[in-house]
């Protein structure tokens, strides 16, 4: 994916076992205010969406690199709010904004539009944490990033399904 790896030898963890998705968790009307509890949301989001996003530098998923975990996802259904906190593998990761953009795009495509999503770098895990958080949560910056065809290609490659 990217030459000149920032973290040439990342620690790789095992994936969690997949749980079956129930038919009741499928949303028929994307604008309906269907209640989503924390466990259902984690199942929908993490187990069926976010866990398989590929790292932009490595052939591993964000789950395998422990960049994202189930307990790093918070949801408040009453306020239609989601916060995802991710941990880059190294504190000077140049791909942190790309990883955050992948998370945002995946959730934009997966969640009902009523949800406001915040994507954050875990406190103390990145050298430019405040700047990355500002970029990832600024609508204009995200929109501008998604107008860049090279960046969109990279995001789409990270979000492409794997068949393992």
C-alpha atoms as one frame of an Amber mdcrd trajectory, in Angstrom:
protein
   0.000   0.000   0.000   2.592   2.614   1.082   6.355   2.418   0.600   8.716
   3.465   3.391   6.723   2.033   6.293   6.477   4.111   9.462   6.083   0.976
  11.575   7.802  -1.814   9.656   7.120  -4.527  12.249   3.755  -3.913  13.942
   2.450  -6.240  16.618  -0.365  -8.322  15.096  -3.141  -9.715  17.318  -5.754
 -12.388  16.625  -9.180 -11.386  15.381 -12.149 -12.029  17.657 -14.633 -14.689
  16.670 -17.501 -13.301  14.593 -20.988 -13.394  16.043 -23.950 -14.052  13.792
 -25.953 -10.985  12.832 -29.626 -11.149  13.721 -32.316 -10.170  11.249 -33.711
  -7.696  13.788 -30.491  -5.677  13.645 -31.040  -4.797   9.989 -32.600  -1.371
   9.505 -35.262  -1.208   6.793 -35.988   2.523   6.988 -32.720   4.423   7.246
 -34.497   7.486   8.665 -36.489   5.652  11.328 -35.492   6.432  14.908 -35.033
   2.790  15.804 -33.519   2.246  19.243 -29.993   0.870  19.178 -28.585  -0.300
  22.488 -24.856  -0.322  23.266 -24.391  -4.051  22.625 -26.342  -4.056  19.368
 -24.453  -1.003  18.213 -21.104  -2.571  19.045 -22.137  -5.702  17.218 -23.347
  -3.746  14.187 -20.464  -1.337  14.078 -17.424  -3.148  15.325 -18.061  -6.745
  14.429 -19.617  -6.161  11.027 -18.004  -2.958   9.850 -15.094  -1.295  11.598
 -13.077  -4.379  12.553 -12.299  -5.259   8.928 -10.970  -1.884   7.813  -7.466
  -2.484   6.515  -4.504  -0.490   7.719  -3.205   1.833   4.959   0.386   0.603
   5.442  -0.008  -3.084   6.238  -2.078  -6.030   5.015  -3.696  -6.286   8.465
  -7.016  -5.028   9.762  -7.303  -2.269  12.346  -8.535  -4.943  14.764  -5.457
  -7.112  14.201  -3.207  -4.132  14.958  -5.362  -3.097  17.977  -5.823   0.319
  16.426  -9.530  -0.101  17.178 -11.258  -2.213  19.844 -14.859  -2.747  20.906
 -14.447  -0.774  24.109 -13.172   2.235  22.131 -16.664   2.796  20.700 -19.181
   4.800  22.731 -22.785   5.304  21.740 -25.590   7.441  23.134 -28.699   6.429
  21.225 -30.912   9.048  22.889 -28.644  11.825  21.618 -27.856   9.983  18.339
 -24.175  10.305  19.107 -21.218   7.988  18.485 -17.592   8.436  19.512 -14.866
   6.193  18.156 -11.409   6.447  19.694  -8.526   4.795  17.889  -4.911   4.175
  18.840  -2.227   4.507  16.161   0.491   1.843  16.333   3.210   4.488  16.776
   2.996   8.042  18.125   4.347   9.599  14.925   2.053   7.646  12.561   1.669
   9.654   9.361  -1.427   7.635   8.454  -3.479   8.617  11.524  -5.674  11.026
   9.558  -6.208   8.442   6.815  -7.198   5.820   9.416  -9.605   8.290  11.025
 -11.036   9.208   7.634 -11.573   5.498   6.872 -13.448   5.101  10.159 -15.587
   8.172   9.447 -16.428   7.107   5.873 -17.279   3.558   6.952 -19.615   4.830
   9.669 -21.172   7.412   7.318 -21.976   4.562   4.932 -23.163   2.152   7.650
 -25.108   4.109  10.256 -28.503   5.777   9.988 -27.974   9.448   9.093 -29.368
  10.627  12.453 -26.049   9.809  14.162 -23.387  12.433  14.780 -20.002  10.719
  14.789 -16.809  11.933  16.453 -13.549  10.211  15.588 -10.722  10.780  18.062
  -7.136   9.671  18.554  -6.712   8.123  22.014  -5.242  10.709  24.393  -1.457
  10.608  24.550  -1.019   8.163  21.646  -0.048  10.515  18.813   2.443  13.381
  18.568  -0.068  15.673  16.807  -3.224  14.357  18.455  -5.023  17.739  18.660
  -4.388  18.537  14.979  -5.524  15.059  13.859  -8.694  15.288  15.980  -9.453
  18.745  14.574  -9.060  17.510  10.979 -11.191  14.414  11.504 -14.087  16.291
  13.077 -14.236  19.348  10.824 -16.966  18.935   8.180 -15.243  21.181   5.647
 -11.889  19.405   5.989 -13.517  15.983   5.676 -15.501  17.138   2.623 -12.329
  18.537   1.037 -10.453  15.307   1.723 -13.235  13.321   0.074 -12.873  15.449
  -3.061  -9.279  14.269  -3.489  -9.436  11.242  -5.849  -6.129   9.789  -4.610
  -7.263   9.948  -0.998 -10.672   8.490  -1.859  -8.931   5.615  -3.680  -6.804
   4.942  -0.579  -9.880   5.011   1.694 -11.814   2.708  -0.658  -8.882   0.283
  -0.710  -8.840   0.204   3.099 -12.615  -0.351   3.188 -12.680  -3.037   0.473
 -13.929  -6.354   1.823 -11.469  -9.150   2.427 -12.321 -12.748   1.742 -10.336
 -14.595   4.425
